[in-house]
Amino acid sequence: MKKVTQTISALLLFIVVSSCSSVRVATDYDSKADFNQYKTFAFFKTGIDKAEISDLDKRRILRAIESELLAKGYSKSETPDILVSIFTKSSERVNVYNNAWGMGGWGWGGWGPWGWGFNQQPMVTTSTQGTLYIDLIDANKKELIWQGMGTGYLAQGREKKEARIKEFVAKVMAKYPPGSEQ
């Protein structure tokens, strides 16, 4: 019976964790900006240097942004129309799952090994939730014209992290330019 409880607990944990795997996206933009005039971009080093993440992750994010903008028909330039900057935030989350239901759960204790009893084995996990802001700045006016924000859980390990960063950037950049989302 204990094995059944552990299996059910693991299944519930998997459902909860997998439901958190998506990236939530929000955008804001200057409604007076003419986004059709922007054809070239460059990275805004001053803003990017302030992002409090590793240089490896910065390069991963910038490569993903560059790839998305090139796919949209923009070109990288020394005299760009828009400057790209990033900002990041992260927070640790501790999740405690108690697999005792109602007055008790199946397990040891209470009224014997096979009956209702209190299961004293909560499951504890930690995860990191990150937010990536992508700012697009009019290079001539030095004004923010578009901001995309993606929030979701971060992955561990180089390959998983790289795939997750690409997913974040792709989902955020799918909303640029305004009105282009499908």
N, C-alpha and C positions, 0 to 999 in steps of 0.2 A: 504494500500500500504506500509505503514511503517513496518508492520509485515512481508511482503514479503521481504523487504530489510533486515530486521534483520535476517530472516531465511536464506537467501542467504549468508549473511555475516558469520553467525554461521557455515554454511556448508563449506564455503571456509576456515574458520579458522580450522575446524576439519580436512579437507583434508591436509592443510599445516602441522598441528601438527602431524597427524598420519603418514605423509610421513617422518617425522623426527625421528620416533621411532626406526629405525634400528640402529645397531651398525656397524660402519665402522672399519675394521680391517686391520692392516699392520704388517708385521713381517720382521725381519732381523736376520741373523744367520752367524756363522762362517762356511764357506764352507769346511774348513779342519777338522772340528770336526766330530768324529765318534759317531753319536747319538745312535747307537746300543749298545754301551758300558755302557750307563747310565741306571741303574736299580733302584736306590734308591734316595731319596730326603730328604731334611730338609729345614726349613725356616731360612733365613738369618736375624736374629733379628736386627742386626745393621742397615741394609738397611730398614727394615720394620718400625723400630722406627722413621725413618726420614719422612715417609709418613705423609703429613699434612691433615689427616682426623680423624674422631672420632675413638676411640678404638672399638666401636661397628661395624662400617663399616669395619675396618681392620679385625676383626674376621670373618665377613661375607665373605669378599674377600678370606681370607686364607682358610676358610672351603670349599668354592667353588673350589679353586685351588686344595686343597687336594683331594676333591671328583673326580675332573677331572683326576688327576694324578693316583689315585688308580684305576680308571676305565680303564686307559691305561696300567695297569699292573705294575706300579711302586709301591714301598713300602717305607714307612717312616722309617728313620734310624738315629741312633746316629752317624754313620760314613757314610754319604751320598756321592753319586757320584756327585749330583748336589745340589746347594743351590738355593732357590727360594726367590726373593726379589720383592717388588712392589714399584711403585712410582705413584702418582696421581697429576692431575692438573684439575682445574675447572674454568669456566668463566660464568658470568651472561650475558644473551642476552635479550635485550628488542626488542620486535617486535611490530611495529605499522602498523595496517592494515587500510587503508582508503577505505571504501566501496563506494566511489564516482567514477564512471567510466567515462572516457573521459571528456567532458565538464561538466558533472554533473551526478548525480545518481538519481534514483527514491527516492523521499523524499520531505520534506517540504522545502520551500524556492524557490528562482528563480522565476518561472512562475506559482506558485500556488501549492496547496497541491497534485494534481494528475499528474502534468506534470514533465518535466525535471527540475531539480533544483540541487543546490549544497547541498550535505549531509555533514554536519559539525560534524559527530560523528565517529571519528576514534576509532578503537578498539586497546587497548594496552595490551599486555601480556608479561610476563617475563618467562624465562626458564633458567635452568642451564645446560650447556654442560660440560661433564666431560671426561677426558682421563685417562685410566688405563694402566700403563705399567707393564708387567710381565717380569722380568729378570730371566733367568736361567744361573747360573754360575757354571763352572767346579770347583768342590770343591778342587781338588788337585792342579790345576794350578792357581786357583783364577782369572779366566778369564771369561768374558761374552761370552757365546756360542750361546744364543738365546734370542731375545727380541720380545715380542708381544705387540701390542698397540691396544686398543679398544677405539673408540671415539663415543659418543652419548649423548642423553639427559638423565638427571637423573630424577628419580621418587621421589615423596614425600610420606611420610607415610611408616611405618615399613614394612608392607607386600609387598607393591609395590616396595619399595627400595630393599628388599631382592630378589625378583624375578628379578629385573633389574640387580642386581649385578651378579646373577647366569647366566643371559643371556650374560652379558659382558664377564665373565670368560669363559663360554662355547664356545662362538664364537672365542675368542682369542686362547684358548687352542686347538680348532679344527685344528689349523694350526701347532701344534706341535705333533711329530717331523716333520721337513721339509720333504715334499713329502708325508705326510700322509693324506693331505686334499683330500676330495672326489670331 
